[in-house]
Amino acid sequence: KKINKQASAFAELEYRTHQHTLMSERASSSLGLEYEFNKYLKAQASYAFIYRQSKDEITKKNNLVPAYWSPRHRGNLSLTASYKWKKRIEISLRENYQYTYRYQMFVPKYNELGFRIPYEEVDEKHKHVAKTRLEIKYDIKKSPFEPYVSCEAYHDISTWYLDKIRYTVGSTYKINKQHRLEMYYRYINHSDDDEDAGSVLGIGYKFKF
């Protein structure tokens, strides 16, 4: 939603399934603000509440921890620089700081015979991540499609270790000035607490007013 010529607010809902299954993986909602300093530079701040379901886990002692849901809070701050080349190609570089907080939890656990045993402790966790994304979009003349490719690297700020890289290719489809669809394919090279490695197919819908 446009607030004025430079500022806008947004809300987002997202749903994911676990890889290769229709089992729910997570649902999230987010709110944020965006501010355009000029046509080359913009900043964004957002908050997201994430409700994530783990997979069944077998511990080192061969006990079973069934899948469970856990809430998380996430904040993002980003700065994006962009440049249009020959009016059709837009190149952008986004630097993003992401902080995620997970509660401490005690979840059910079962032994090999299926009997309930003392709870498994899931530690409280704070994670600070720096993300860098390079993206290229192409505005096809007289076409509602706008294809893009991007590469995003995740670094753990505490160690500056490269956690993972996400490669994405996709396209938006402009229905009219207010409505857009998006489809993409993404490859993630490494699993972490946030998502599994491997291939992802995504579809999205955006409404501007």
C-alpha positions in Angstrom: 0.0 0.0 0.0 1.5 3.4 -1.1 1.7 5.9 1.8 3.2 8.6 -0.3 5.6 8.9 -3.3 8.5 7.4 -1.3 7.0 5.2 1.4 4.8 2.1 1.3 3.7 -0.6 3.7 3.2 -4.3 3.0 1.8 -7.4 4.5 2.6 -11.0 3.4 1.4 -14.5 4.1 3.4 -17.6 3.2 2.8 -21.3 3.4 5.4 -24.1 2.7 5.3 -27.9 2.6 8.2 -30.2 3.4 10.2 -31.4 0.4 8.7 -34.3 -1.6 5.6 -34.4 0.6 2.4 -32.5 1.2 3.2 -32.3 4.9 3.0 -28.7 6.3 6.5 -27.3 6.9 5.6 -23.7 8.0 3.2 -20.8 7.8 4.3 -17.2 8.4 2.9 -13.7 8.3 4.9 -10.5 8.0 4.5 -6.8 8.1 6.9 -4.2 6.9 7.7 -0.7 5.6 9.7 0.3 2.5 11.2 3.7 1.7 12.6 4.8 -1.6 15.4 7.4 -1.3 15.6 7.8 -5.0 15.2 5.6 -8.1 18.5 3.8 -7.3 18.2 3.1 -3.6 15.6 1.9 -1.2 15.4 0.5 2.4 13.1 -2.0 4.0 12.3 -3.1 7.5 9.9 -6.0 8.4 8.8 -8.3 11.2 7.6 -11.9 10.6 6.0 -14.5 12.9 6.9 -18.0 11.8 5.2 -21.3 12.9 7.4 -24.2 11.7 6.9 -28.0 11.9 9.9 -30.2 12.2 10.3 -33.7 10.8 10.4 -36.9 12.9 13.8 -37.3 14.4 15.7 -40.3 15.7 18.1 -39.4 18.5 21.6 -40.9 19.1 20.1 -43.2 21.7 17.5 -44.4 19.1 14.6 -42.6 20.6 11.9 -41.0 18.5 11.1 -37.3 18.7 7.9 -36.9 16.6 7.3 -33.9 14.4 6.4 -30.8 16.4 5.5 -27.2 15.8 7.6 -24.3 17.1 7.1 -20.5 16.9 9.8 -18.1 15.9 10.1 -14.3 15.6 12.1 -12.7 12.8 13.2 -9.2 12.0 14.8 -8.0 8.7 16.6 -4.8 7.7 17.7 -4.4 4.1 19.2 -1.9 1.7 18.7 -2.4 -2.1 20.6 -0.6 -4.9 19.3 -1.0 -8.4 20.1 0.3 -11.9 18.2 0.0 -15.2 20.4 -0.7 -18.2 19.0 0.1 -21.7 15.5 0.6 -20.1 14.7 -3.1 -20.1 17.3 -4.8 -17.8 17.3 -4.0 -14.1 20.3 -5.1 -12.0 19.9 -4.9 -8.2 22.1 -5.7 -5.2 20.4 -6.2 -1.8 22.2 -6.4 1.5 20.0 -7.8 4.3 20.4 -8.3 8.1 18.2 -11.0 9.5 17.6 -11.9 13.2 15.6 -15.0 14.2 14.6 -16.0 17.8 13.3 -19.5 18.7 11.8 -20.3 22.0 13.1 -23.0 24.4 10.7 -26.0 24.3 10.2 -29.4 25.8 8.7 -31.8 23.3 7.5 -35.5 23.5 9.9 -38.3 23.1 9.4 -42.1 22.8 11.8 -45.1 23.2 12.2 -48.1 20.9 9.2 -49.8 22.4 6.9 -46.8 21.9 6.7 -45.8 25.5 6.7 -42.1 26.5 10.0 -41.1 28.2 11.1 -37.7 29.6 10.8 -34.7 27.3 13.4 -33.8 24.7 14.7 -30.2 25.3 14.9 -27.9 22.3 17.2 -25.1 23.2 16.4 -21.4 22.9 18.2 -20.0 19.8 19.2 -16.6 18.5 20.5 -16.5 14.9 22.0 -13.5 13.1 22.4 -13.7 9.4 23.8 -11.4 6.7 22.3 -12.0 3.2 23.6 -10.7 -0.1 21.4 -11.0 -3.2 22.2 -10.2 -6.8 19.2 -10.1 -9.1 18.7 -9.4 -12.8 15.2 -8.7 -14.3 14.2 -8.3 -17.9 11.2 -6.3 -18.9 10.0 -7.9 -22.2 8.6 -5.3 -24.5 4.8 -5.5 -24.9 4.6 -8.6 -22.7 3.1 -9.2 -19.2 6.0 -11.5 -18.3 9.1 -10.2 -16.5 11.6 -13.0 -16.1 14.4 -12.8 -13.5 17.4 -14.7 -12.1 19.0 -14.2 -8.7 21.7 -15.6 -6.4 21.6 -15.1 -2.7 24.3 -16.0 -0.2 23.7 -16.5 3.6 26.5 -15.8 6.1 26.3 -16.6 9.8 27.4 -13.3 11.4 28.8 -15.0 14.5 31.4 -16.9 12.5 31.1 -15.3 9.0 30.7 -18.9 7.7 28.9 -19.2 4.4 25.7 -21.1 5.5 24.1 -21.6 2.1 23.4 -20.2 -1.4 20.0 -19.9 -3.0 19.7 -19.8 -6.8 16.4 -18.7 -8.3 14.9 -18.4 -11.8 11.4 -17.2 -12.3 9.0 -14.7 -13.8 6.2 -12.3 -12.7 3.0 -12.0 -14.8 1.3 -8.7 -14.8 -2.5 -9.2 -14.9 -3.1 -5.4 -14.6 -1.8 -2.5 -12.6 -2.9 -4.0 -9.3 -2.6 -7.7 -9.7 0.5 -9.9 -10.4 1.3 -13.6 -10.3 4.8 -15.0 -9.8 6.3 -18.5 -10.4 9.8 -19.6 -9.7 12.2 -22.5 -9.4 14.8 -22.4 -6.7 17.8 -24.5 -5.8 19.2 -24.4 -2.3 22.7 -25.9 -1.8 22.7 -26.6 1.9 20.1 -27.4 4.6 19.7 -25.4 7.8 17.1 -24.7 10.5 15.1 -22.6 8.1 14.8 -24.9 5.0 16.0 -28.1 3.4 18.5 -28.3 0.6 17.3 -29.2 -2.8 14.7 -27.9 -5.3 11.8 -25.7 -4.6 8.8 -24.7 -6.8 7.0 -21.6 -5.7 3.9 -19.6 -6.8 2.8 -16.2 -5.5 0.2 -13.5 -5.9 0.7 -9.8 -5.3 -2.0 -7.0 -4.9 -1.0 -3.3 -5.0 -3.3 -0.5 -4.0 
